[in-house]
Amino acid sequence: MIDFDWYRPDGPGFAPDVETELREMLAEASEADVEAGFPRLSLDDPTEPGTSQLLLWLLPDDRSGRNVPLVPSLAGYLRVEPLRGVDAGTGEVSYVVRPVYRSRGITTLLLEKIGLELGTDDGWQGTGVSGLRVWARANHPAALRMSLRFRRYGIRTALRQWQMLAPVRPDREIDPGAEPGGPEIHPAVTAERSAAAELWAASGRRHHPPEQSSVLLAGPAGAPEGAVWIDPESGEPTEYGTAGRILAVATRESRAARESDPLVRALLAAGLEQLRDAGLRVGAITIDSERRSLVHEARTLGFIHDQTDVQYTVHNRTTEPLPAIR
């Protein structure tokens, strides 16, 4: 049996003992999930104003022959961040289950209790959002099963992203393939940060890049043609060794529809060079599968597919009961 508690943005926060247990659970889950590439959540993550949080508890149950706690035990954590701009009205869902309690149907029980009806005046479960989206990192098979189980509520596959890796060698130069007379790529100085920030925002990312990241710009100061952001300290384990991450590659909108783009290749190569110079042997990047120029240029530089992430969305107005378990 399970129970749950919602924590609203305008309500009281976690009690100290609950917060301690929650941080322990999230750290435990992060350690278990790092190699598989599943989401790693923390209470210190930047979140949007108005974010709601849910704690899921596993209750003692004498009827079960399986290992159950003697007292209520924290089993899962869910948060809903309301999005802004063109995505206003939609909430991004992040969710994790305690590793020891996985594969026990806890998520199914939770959804059967809270439902997926989105058409109420105060949004789904009082969160104020009338649509949901969630990423299934590494195309988690449980997410696919849930999407099929509750498909009548308007669950759809919206986007796919590829996690790609490129081994780099300290003794090998990376060919940028730049066009003759193309824009020079250089580290952004303080005066150019605002122009870089505009390109970052245009790339569709909600949160600011990590403080330890660096940015390289292509083109004149104040009006760059493109930029690449690099985080050598991301510390991601891969089969090739610890990877640094190319966080984003952004170019002006006029270049976005190109099938191939030498500027994108040059920016990617510059990012890999910076990771190589930092002593790393692997570069990682997340690429929208529909962004053809970035996919093409990444492959020409030796990036290989590592995993696929799938974004599911929920949009409905139904209030019908959930189907019975069979």
Helices and strands as residue ranges (DSSP letters): E 2-7, H 16-33, E 52-58, E 73-82, G 85-87, E 90-97, G 99-101, H 106-114, G 124-126, E 131-136, G 137-139, H 141-149, G 151-153, E 155-167, E 185-187, G 190-192, H 193-202, E 214-218, E 226-238, E 241-251, G 253-255, H 262-277, E 282-288, H 292-300, E 304-314
